[in-house]
Amino acid sequence: MKKYLFICGLLGGAAWAGAAQDSADVAGQVLPASGSAAQAFLPLSQATLIVDAVEAAAVSRGLKLVISIVDAHGNLKIFRRMDGSSSGSVQVSIDKALTSARFPVSTRALAARSNDLPANPYASIPGFLLLGGGLPLFDLSKSHIGGIGVSGATPELDEICAQAGVDLLLEPINSTRAES
């Protein structure tokens, strides 16, 4: 019992230290933990721009979607439910975002990978959704900073709209390439 309490105490201390580190984030900057390099960070301002790009892609196609973005730890960063979207799509969009935050691949690719394995193993992991529309988010240095989940249309259309948000993260790269 003492060993259990000791381990729980250690884990609780680590969680508290992580929470303190997260609260040290200021204006999109991440202060490094003692003895470690700065970690990748998804600022709310950037998450908002990503959601705006997804919504614009949805509107241009006449779709009403639910959009969720989580950080690399799986914490909900921003959520938007377009008027007229299905209430059933709320949890689906969150689960797609969480899946791509846990495994930095698209939910469609993860579904294909799982289908190719005996017993479809990823399908049995609680909270995983193996349906197109979830994409990982990377910063310009290719660090995994979160996941986006889109739901409300077909999985293919959800993924196309999610990709519009991912493409927004690549704009500085694209504009740099266009200038050279």
C-alpha positions as CSV (number, residue, x, y, z in Angstrom):
1,M,0.0,0.0,0.0
2,K,2.9,2.4,0.9
3,K,4.5,1.6,-2.5
4,Y,1.2,2.4,-4.3
5,L,0.8,5.8,-2.4
6,F,4.4,6.7,-3.2
7,I,3.9,6.0,-6.9
8,C,0.6,8.0,-6.9
9,G,2.4,10.8,-5.2
10,L,5.2,10.8,-7.8
11,L,2.6,10.8,-10.6
12,G,0.6,13.5,-9.0
13,G,3.7,15.7,-8.6
14,A,4.6,15.1,-12.2
15,A,1.1,16.1,-13.3
16,W,1.3,19.2,-11.1
17,A,4.7,20.1,-12.6
18,G,3.2,19.7,-16.1
19,A,0.3,21.9,-15.3
20,A,2.6,24.5,-13.9
21,Q,4.6,24.3,-17.1
22,D,1.5,24.7,-19.2
23,S,0.4,27.8,-17.3
24,A,3.8,29.3,-18.0
25,D,2.9,29.6,-21.7
26,V,2.6,33.3,-22.5
27,A,1.6,34.8,-25.8
28,G,2.4,31.7,-27.8
29,Q,5.8,31.2,-26.2
30,V,6.6,28.1,-24.3
31,L,9.1,28.5,-21.4
32,P,11.3,25.5,-21.2
33,A,11.1,23.2,-18.2
34,S,14.2,23.2,-16.1
35,G,16.9,21.3,-18.0
36,S,14.8,20.7,-21.2
37,A,14.3,22.4,-24.5
38,A,11.2,24.3,-25.3
39,Q,8.3,22.1,-26.4
40,A,6.0,22.7,-29.4
41,F,2.9,24.7,-28.6
42,L,-0.4,25.5,-30.4
43,P,-1.4,29.1,-29.6
44,L,-5.2,29.8,-29.4
45,S,-4.8,32.4,-32.1
46,Q,-3.4,29.8,-34.5
47,A,-6.1,27.3,-33.6
48,T,-8.7,30.0,-34.3
49,L,-7.3,30.6,-37.8
50,I,-7.3,26.9,-38.5
51,V,-11.0,26.6,-37.5
52,D,-11.9,29.6,-39.6
53,A,-10.2,28.0,-42.6
54,V,-12.1,24.7,-42.1
55,E,-15.4,26.6,-41.7
56,A,-14.7,28.6,-44.9
57,A,-14.1,25.3,-46.8
58,A,-17.3,23.9,-45.4
59,V,-19.4,27.0,-46.3
60,S,-18.0,26.9,-49.9
61,R,-19.2,23.3,-50.2
62,G,-22.6,24.0,-48.5
63,L,-21.7,21.8,-45.5
64,K,-22.5,22.3,-41.8
65,L,-19.8,20.8,-39.7
66,V,-18.5,20.4,-36.2
67,I,-14.8,21.2,-35.8
68,S,-12.5,20.3,-32.8
69,I,-8.9,21.0,-32.2
70,V,-6.9,19.5,-29.4
71,D,-3.3,20.1,-28.3
72,A,-0.7,17.4,-28.4
73,H,-1.7,16.3,-24.9
74,G,-5.3,15.8,-26.0
75,N,-6.7,18.8,-24.3
76,L,-9.5,20.6,-26.2
77,K,-8.1,23.9,-27.5
78,I,-11.0,25.1,-29.6
79,F,-14.4,23.8,-30.6
80,R,-16.9,25.1,-33.2
81,R,-20.3,23.8,-34.1
82,M,-21.7,25.4,-37.2
83,D,-25.4,26.3,-37.2
84,G,-27.5,23.5,-38.4
85,S,-24.8,20.8,-37.8
86,S,-25.8,17.4,-36.3
87,S,-25.5,17.0,-32.5
88,G,-24.2,13.5,-33.2
89,S,-21.2,15.1,-34.8
90,V,-20.0,16.8,-31.6
91,Q,-18.4,13.8,-30.0
92,V,-17.3,12.3,-33.3
93,S,-15.3,15.5,-34.1
94,I,-13.7,15.5,-30.7
95,D,-12.8,11.7,-31.0
96,K,-11.3,12.3,-34.4
97,A,-9.1,15.1,-33.1
98,L,-8.1,13.0,-30.0
99,T,-7.2,10.1,-32.2
100,S,-4.9,12.2,-34.4
101,A,-3.4,13.9,-31.3
102,R,-2.5,10.5,-29.8
103,F,-1.2,9.0,-33.0
104,P,0.2,11.7,-35.4
105,V,-1.4,10.2,-38.5
106,S,-4.8,10.8,-40.2
107,T,-7.7,8.8,-38.8
108,R,-8.2,7.5,-42.3
109,A,-4.7,6.1,-42.5
110,L,-5.0,4.7,-39.0
111,A,-8.2,2.9,-40.0
112,A,-6.5,1.4,-43.1
113,R,-3.5,0.3,-41.0
114,S,-5.8,-1.3,-38.5
115,N,-7.9,-3.0,-41.1
116,D,-4.8,-4.6,-42.6
117,L,-3.9,-6.2,-39.2
118,P,-5.5,-9.3,-37.8
119,A,-8.5,-8.5,-35.5
120,N,-8.5,-4.8,-36.4
121,P,-6.6,-3.9,-33.2
122,Y,-7.0,-0.1,-33.2
123,A,-10.8,-0.5,-33.3
124,S,-10.8,-1.8,-29.8
125,I,-8.9,1.1,-28.2
126,P,-11.4,3.2,-26.2
127,G,-11.8,6.8,-27.5
128,F,-10.3,6.0,-30.9
129,L,-12.3,6.8,-34.0
130,L,-11.2,5.2,-37.2
131,L,-13.1,7.3,-39.7
132,G,-11.7,10.0,-42.1
133,G,-11.8,13.6,-40.9
134,G,-9.1,13.5,-38.2
135,L,-5.7,15.0,-39.0
136,P,-2.6,15.6,-37.0
137,L,-1.3,19.2,-36.7
138,F,2.5,20.0,-37.0
139,D,4.3,23.3,-36.7
140,L,6.8,24.5,-39.2
141,S,9.6,22.6,-37.5
142,K,7.5,19.4,-38.0
143,S,6.8,19.0,-34.2
144,H,3.4,17.4,-33.5
145,I,1.3,20.1,-31.8
146,G,-2.2,18.5,-31.8
147,G,-5.0,17.1,-33.9
148,I,-8.1,18.4,-35.7
149,G,-11.3,16.5,-36.0
150,V,-14.1,17.4,-38.4
151,S,-17.5,15.7,-38.6
152,G,-20.9,16.4,-40.2
153,A,-20.5,15.3,-43.8
154,T,-19.0,12.1,-45.3
155,P,-15.6,11.1,-43.9
156,E,-14.1,12.1,-47.2
157,L,-15.6,15.6,-47.2
158,D,-14.7,15.9,-43.5
159,E,-11.1,15.2,-44.3
160,I,-11.0,17.6,-47.2
161,C,-12.3,20.4,-45.0
162,A,-9.9,19.5,-42.2
163,Q,-7.1,19.6,-44.7
164,A,-7.9,23.2,-45.4
165,G,-7.0,24.0,-41.8
166,V,-3.8,21.9,-42.0
167,D,-2.9,23.8,-45.2
168,L,-3.1,27.0,-43.3
169,L,-0.2,25.8,-41.1
170,L,1.8,25.4,-44.2
171,E,1.2,28.8,-45.7
172,P,4.5,30.3,-44.5
173,I,6.3,27.4,-46.2
174,N,4.2,27.8,-49.4
175,S,4.8,31.6,-49.5
176,T,8.5,31.1,-48.9
177,R,8.6,28.6,-51.8
178,A,6.7,30.9,-54.1
179,E,9.2,33.8,-53.4
180,S,12.3,31.6,-54.3
